[in-house]
């Protein structure tokens, strides 16, 4: 067994690593963009695949990876995990449907509410204590799921036809344009000092330095890594200013 995750601000990384260790203390978890990911996938048959949902859809980088390496998934057994700030519907189903077409067997799904990771919108903002409570409840859900799986009964969150309808009509149809492909809406203000941190963090190599300033192209997958880590709070996507720089460590470490 291995864990594979795509994680912008640490929420999904934490959930996948915790679940995998509860199921097999010797198992490891790796980021999707790991340089040896294809070899890692080839060597394992049982996979816990985790990612955050964006408007009730899986990130385009995750969907692209599955489709572009479709033969790797043939015969694999996959348990899908998705994290969400508010609503998911069929967040696990978004990749499960693609994976089945690639020949994978879907063992089940787990949908976990975690603290908001959208740094430039007030919509989901909560107090630190409220977010710590969300993490505590997530821990309980992951632990319960691990006990259930060890008994041979896999959770099926987000995989039913009813869940599919909830995800489709709850958000995905209304915001399809935001998640259908990579976005070119990343904004970098004059606050940028050209430190290059965002360039090193970007999983799609969407950012580069030109004339001492960060510049964005059209491959943003909405992970919010650069926005959550920019020392100058110079980068935004959905909003026009950074409301809060969101990192899992703020809520999961008891600070």
N, C-alpha and C positions, 0 to 999 in steps of 0.2 A: 504494500500500500504506500502511496505517496500523496501529498497534498500539493496542489498547484493553485496559486492565487494571483489575481490582479487586484492591487490595492493602492489607492491614492494617498489616503491619510492614515492608514494603518488599521482601520476597522476590520476589513476582510482578512488581512494577514493574521490578525489576532484570532479571529474565529476559526479559520482553517487550521492554524497551528494547534489550537487548543483541542479541537475535535480529533484531529489526527493522532495527537499524543495520547488522548484518552482511549482511543481504539487500539493503538499500537505504539508503545513507548519508544520503540526503536525506529519508527517511521520518520521521514523527513518531509519538510514542505519547502517549495521553491516558488519564487516569483515567475510569472508567465514569461517575462522578458529575459529570463536566465539564458546565458549564451549557449548552454548545453541542453536546452529544453527538449529538443527533438530526441536526442539520445536518452534523456531521462524518461520520456514517455515510452520510448521503445522498450525500455527495460522493466516496465511495471504494467501490471494488468488491472489493478484496482486503484482508482484515482478519485480523490476528493477535489472537486473543482470549484473554486470560490471567486466571487466578483461582486461589486456593488451594482445595484440597479440605478438606471438613469431614466426617469419618466416611464417606469415599468418596463424597461428594456435592459438587456445586457449591454455593456460597453462595446462599441464597435470593434475595438482592438481584440476583445475576446472572441466575438463572432467571426472576425476576419481570421484569427489564428486557427480556429476550428475548421473553417471552410478551406483555408489555404493548405492545411495539412490533414485533409480528410482521411487519407489512408492510414494515418497513425492511430485513429480511433477505432478502426475495425476490430471487433472482438474485445474491446476494453469494457470494463465494468466501471461506471461513473456514478458518483454520488454528487449531486449539485448543491452548492450552498450559495445563497445570495444574501447580502446585507442591504438594509434600506433605512432611510431616515424617517419615512412616513408611511408609504404605501408601495406595495409590490404587485399584488395580484398573482401573476404567474412568472415572477422573476426567475425562478429555477426552470420553468417550462421553456423560456426563451432560448436557452442553450440545449435543453433536453431534446427539443424537436429537431434541432440541427444535428446533434450528436447521433440520434437514432438514424437519420439519413446517412450518416457516415459509418453505420454498422455497429455502433456502441450499444451496450445494454445499460439502461438507466436503473440504478438500484433504488434511488429515491431522491428526495429533495428536502432542504431545510432553509427556511426564510427567517432571518434574524434582524430584529430592529436594533439599530445602533445609533450613536450620536450623529447628528447632522455633520456632513463634510463639505457643504456648500458655503464657501467663505464670504461670498458677496451678495447674499440674500438674507433678509430678516425672517423669512417665512417660518423656518423650522428652529429658530434659536431658542435655547433653553438655558437655565442656570447650570453651573458646574455640578451642583448636587443632583439636579434632575438628570443630567447626563450620566453621572456615576450610578444612579439608580437604574438607568437603562442598561448600562454595562452589567450590573449585578443580575438583572433579569435575563440578559443574554447568556451570561454564564450558566444560570440555572437551566435555560433551554438547551444549551449545548450539552451539558452534563446529562440531562434527561434523554436527549437524543442518543448519546453514546451508550447509555444503559440499554436503550431500546434496540439499537443496532447489534449490540453484543448478544442479544437474545434472538437475533435473526429477523427482527421486525423493523424495516427501514421507514422512517418518516416519509410522507409523500407530499409535503408542502408545495403548493404551486404547480402541481402536475395534473390536476384534474381539468376536465372540460369547463367546469364552472369557474375555476381559477383563471383559465385562459380568457374567458369572457370578461372577468373582472379586470384583468390587466389590459385587455384590448380596449375596452370602453372606459375604463377608469382613467387612464392617462395616455396609453401608447398612441391611439389614433389622433388625439389632440396635439401631441407633441412629437409626432413622427419625424417631422423635419429636423428636430434637434438631435435625433438619435439614428437616423437612417445612415449617416456616414460621418466622416470626420468633419469638424467644424473649422471655419476660418474666423470665428468671432472673438478669439482671444485678444484682449486689449492690454497694451503696455503703456503706462503713462510716463510723463517726464520725470517722475520720481526715480526711475531706473538709473542706477549708477554703474551698470555693466559688470557686476561682480561675477556673473557666469554660473551662479548656483542653479538657476532654473534650467540652463542648458544641460547641466550634468544630471538633473533629476528627470527630465522628460523621457517617458518610455517610448515615444514615437519619433524622437529626434526632430520635433517640430520647431524647436527654438535654436537660435544661433546668435552670436554676437557680431554686430556690424557697426563699425565706427564707434566702438565703446558702449553700445547699447544693445539690449536684447531685442530680437526681432522674431515674430511668429509667422509661420506659414499656414497651411490649411490641413494639418494632420492632428489637430487637438482632439483627444478622446475624452475630454471632460473629467480627467482624474483628479484635478485640483492640487496636484503635488506642488507645482510651481507657485500657485496662489497661496497655499498654506505655508510655504517656507520662505517666500521672498522677504528679505530683511527690510525692504523699503515699502512693502505693501503696494507695489507698483503694478500688479497684474490682476485683472478681473476678467470674468467671462459672462455670467448671466446678469450681474449687476454692474454698477459704475464705481463702487468703492468697496474696499474690504471691511466687512462688519466684524468678523472674527476669523482669525487664522486657526483652523481646526486640525488638531492632531489627536489621535487616539490616546497618546500618552498623557494628555491633560486630564482624562477621565478614568483611565484604566489603572493608574498607578497609585491612586489614593491621594494625589496632590490637592 
